[in-house]
Amino acid sequence: MNKQQFEQLIKEELKNILNESKLTAGDNTFNIDVSVNRNPTKEGIKIQLKPTPGTDMDSDEKAKVTMAVQEKLNNSLEPLGLQVNEDPDIRQATSDPNVLGFYIPLVQIKQMIVDAIKGS
């Protein structure tokens, strides 16, 4: 796989996963925010699902939605050898208790690149 093919693969996968930066889970709609997490204990790609105005989930509903989204992301990312982890510090990162937080560890991104370069 050459560099151009690799870049195209990443773009296609991110497009499929992010689906125009919106996600609906049950009765809840979220805007997807992807950025870099620079926390040394969680370096990687940070994914936050920010609810649209008026979204209010109790703790049980939030847990169910979080599990469903994490499962969907992991199933979609599995062919790339990637997996999301729930961000345990999401409560400290935002004042909105309904934001869902995940991250893809940098070590997984590095391994994906190494595998692509080696052609495995």
N, C-alpha and C positions, 0 to 999 in steps of 0.2 A: 504494500500500500504506500503510495507516495504522499507527499505533504498535502498536495491539493485534494486528493481523494480523502485523506484523513480530515482535513478541514471541512470538506463537504459533508462527511458523515456526522461530524459533531453538529454542524448547523442543522442538518435534517433531524437528528435526534432531539436537539433542544427545541426545535420548532414543534415536533410532535408532542413532546412532553409539556411544553409551556402553553400550547394551544392558544395563541394570541393573548397571553398574559391574563387570562381569566379562567377560573375554575368554579364549577358548581358541584357542591357536595350536599346531597339532600336538599333542604330548603335554603341552604346558605351559598352565597356567591362571594368569591374572594378574588382580589387582584394579586397577581404573583409578582413578587419583587425578588430579583436574583442579584446578588452582589458577592463580594469577597469577604470572608470572615478572617480577620487577622489575629484573633485570639490564639495565642501559642498552644493552647490545649485543644483547640478545635479549628486549626487552619484548614481552609477549604472554601468551597462554594456554598454560600449561605442562601437559603430559600425561605422566604417569609410569605405566608398567605395572609394578606390583610383583608379583613371582611369589609364588604360594602356597608355604607351607613345603615343603621337599623338592625344589624346582626347582633343577636344576643343569645349566646349558648350557655346552658348550665354546664357544670363540670363533666357530667356523664355524656352529654351530647358532644362536647368538645373532645373528650377522650375517644369516642366512637369515630368522629370525623377524622381526627388525627391518625388513628389506626388505619382507616380506609384509604386516606391519602397516601400515607407512608407505604402501604401495600401496593397501591397503584404505581407510585413512583419507582419502587424497587422492582416491580415486574417489568416496567418499561426500560429501566436502566440495566437490568441484568445482562442483556446481550453485550453491553459495553464493559462488563465487569465492575460496574459501579453500584453503590448502595447508599441510600440516605439514612442518616441517623436523626432522631428527634433532638432538637436543640434543648438541652435541659435548662438553659439560661434565658429562654425567651421572655419570661416574666420580667427580668431585669432589663431587657433590651427595648421594651415598649410599654407604654402606659395602657394600651388596649388589651384587656384580658382575653379577647377573642382571636388574637393573632396566633397562627400556627407557625412553628419554626422547625426547620430541618437544615442539615448541612451534609455535603459530600466531602469527606476527608481528602485533603490534598494528596496524601499518599496514594489514594485510589486513582486520582487523576494522573499522577506521575506514572503509576504502573500501567495505566491505559496507554499512555504515550510511549512508554518503553515497549510494550507489546506491539503497538502499531509500527514502530520503527523496526522491530525485529521481524515483523510480518507474522506474528502468531495470533 
